[in-house]
């Protein structure tokens, strides 16, 4: 599956993403005041500003729907409650809903609940939770399990970016807490235009995402993405992705295209 999208950060982390407004490593009121630079470090400040630029307040209390590769996804968040699901018609014509919420995993076929085993729950987590996690970035980067590291300012394609390393605490970080992320946030307009990750789930490897088509819908900033890779990196050297992308040295793996997007605030 890594040529399509890579599963990561399963149920434990997404519960935190759904339940919390997310203070992460904040030391002040930066989430409510993105200009409170004296109160927080540069990594937290950049993340807070990026969340605001992407419509975090809207995303945290809304119903988002979109189509992706033959599936309809429905992401709902409201006052600490969440439900992420995908809907599709099976080969036998059955209508299927499956996903997860604050109470756990679920699947129903033609409106009838189906009992899930551990493999079913893992598959739903891999396919539904991972899609939700990527789609909602950077809003979920203030979850309590997130550890942020400011790595300086770099230039990509002539523009200035804050480079921030993201790791996860074992407690609350899901079964894939060892995964590592990097995000690049534009120093002037505060948008997250690039991110990269190293994954340990089933296989190991890395990806670099660049933003392509931007969808400004209902106050939320969602996007289509180009999915790149470089074969000779390790978990320690994915820091090089910005310079490799700038030098046009990456290999395109896939394209992430969201269709028929709706955002309905509560």
N, C-alpha and C positions, 0 to 999 in steps of 0.2 A: 503493500500500500504506500510506501514512501514516495512513489512518483506522483501521487495525488495530493494527499495531505497527511501529515504525520500526527498520530494520536499522542496526547500528553496531558498531564495534570488532571487526573481523573476525579472521581466523585468528591473526595475530601476537599480538594481545592475549589471545585466549583460551588460547593456549599458555602464556602467562605465568600466566593464572588457574589453569590446570590444574596447572602444574608447581611453582609456588612456594608456600611458606607465606606469603610476602608480608611484607616489612618496610617497603615504601614509603619514607617519609621518617622512619622511626623513628630515635630516637637512644638508646633504652634498651629495657628488657625489658617494654614495655607490652603486647605481644601476650599474653605469659604472665601478666602482672600488670596487669590493667586499672586498678588504683588507683595505679599508679606515676606520679602527676601531676607529681612533681618532675623526672622524667626526660624528659618529652616535652612538645611543644607542645599547645595545646588542640584543634587539629584532629585530630592523631594520637590523642590520648587519647579523644576522642569517637568516632572510628572504631573504635578497639580495643574500647571498651565496647559499641558497637553490634554488632560482630561476635560478641562473647561473648553478648550478649542474644539474638541470632538463631541461636545454636547453631553457631557457626563450626567448632568442633572436630568436631562430628558431621558437618556438611556436607562438610568436607574429607576425610572417610574414610567414604563411604557411597554407596549406590545410591538415587537418588531417581527415582520414576516418577510421572507424572500425565498426564491427558488434557486436551487444549486444542484446541477447535475441530476436532474430528474426527481429531486426531493423538494418538498416544501418544508422549510424550517420556521418554527414559531418560538421566539425568545421573549419571555414575559418576566418582568421584574417590577415589584411594587411593594414599598415599605418593608423591605427585608425579605419578602417572599419571592421565589423565582420558580419558573418552570420552563425548561428547554425541551423541545420535542421536534421530531421530524415526521412527516406524513407522506405516504406513498401507496400506490396500488401494486400489490404483488403480482407475480406471474399468473396466479390462479384467479385474479380479479378481486381479491380481498383488499379491503381498505385498512391500512395499518397505521397506528400511531404508536410511537415509542419515544421514551425520553427519561428525564429525571427532574426531580424537584426537591424541595426541602425535606420531604419524607422518604425519598429513595427513588429507585428506578421503576418504570412501568412500561407495559406494552399491552395494547388491545387490538384485536382483529375483529372488524365489523362490529365494533362497540362492545365486544366481550373481553374482559380482562384475561390475560394469559400469564400463567405462573412462570417466573424467570429463574433460571439456574445461574451459577456464578459466571459461566461463559457468556450467557445472554447479557448479564449486567456489564461485563467487561466490554462486550461488543458495542452495546449502546453507549457506554462511556466513551469508547474510542471514537465512535462516529458522530455522536450528538454533542457530547461535552466539548470535544476538541474543536468542533466547528464553532460552537458558541464562544469558546475562549478566544480563538483567533479573531472572530468577528467583532467582539466587544473590546479588544485592545484599543487604546491603553486604559480604559476605564477600570479594568480589574487589576491594575498594577499598584493599587493602594490596599489590596487585601492584606490581612495581618500576616500571612505566611511569606510575603515578599520581602526580600532584602535588596536594597538598591545601593549601587556603587557608582559614584561619578567618575568617569574616565577621561574627562577633559573635553575640549572643543576640537572638532575636526572639520574638514571641508570635503564635501561630496558634490561632484558636478558643479563646482564653483560656489556652493552655498554653505553657510556655517551651520553646524549641528552640535548639540550636546550629545555626547556618547555616554550611555548609562548601562552598566551591567546589572542583570537581574538574576538572582538565585532564590532558592526557596528553603525555608526552614522545614526540617523533617516533620515536626509537629504541625499538622494542618496543611502540609504540602502535597498530599496525595501520594500514590504509589510511585509517581515519577518526580519526586521532589528533587532528584539529582539533575534534572534537566536544567540547562542554562540558557538564558536569553540575553540579547543585547538590543537596545532600542536607540534610534537616532531621532532626536527631536529638533526641529528647525529652531534656530536661536532667535529668529525674529517673529515668525508667525505661530510658533509653538505647536505645529502639527507633527505627529509621528509619521514620518515619510518612509522610514525603513525599519526593519527589525530582523534579527537573526536568532537561530536557536540550535542547540545541540540536544539531541534526544537519545534516551537509553531504552525506550519502550520496544521490546521484542528485538529490534535491530538498533544499531547506533549509526549516527550520521548527523549532518547539519544541513540547514537551509537558510537562505537569505531572501527576504521578501521586500520588493519595492512596490510602492503604491502606483497604481495605474489610473484608472478612471475613478474619480471621486463622486460619491453620491451624497448630496446634501438633501436630506429628506426629513421633514418634520422637526428640524432643529438638531438632528443627529448627523454626524459625519461618518458615513460608511464608505467602503471603497472596494474596487477590484484590485487584485494584486498579481504581480508576476513573481513566480517562485523559482529561485535560482539555487545553484549549488557549486561547490568546488571540491574536488575529490580528495585533496591532500591536506585537509585540515583536521585538527583534533579539538577536543573540548577546550583545551587551553589556547588554541590558536584561531578560534573563530573571530577573535578580535580583528583579524586581518580583513574581514569581509568588506569593510568600507573602502580600503585601498584597492582591493581586488575588483570591486564593482566600479570604482572610479577609473580603473585601467581597462575596463571592458573584458575582464578575464574570466567571468563566470559563465556557466552553462545553464541555459533556461530549461527547467524541468517541466513546468506546467503553468497554467493560467487559472486564477481564481476569479470567476465571474458570478456576481450576484445579480439576479433578475427579479423583476416585479417586486421591488422593495416597498414596504409600507412601514411607517412609524406612527403609532397611535399613542400619545401620552395619556396617562391616567389622571 
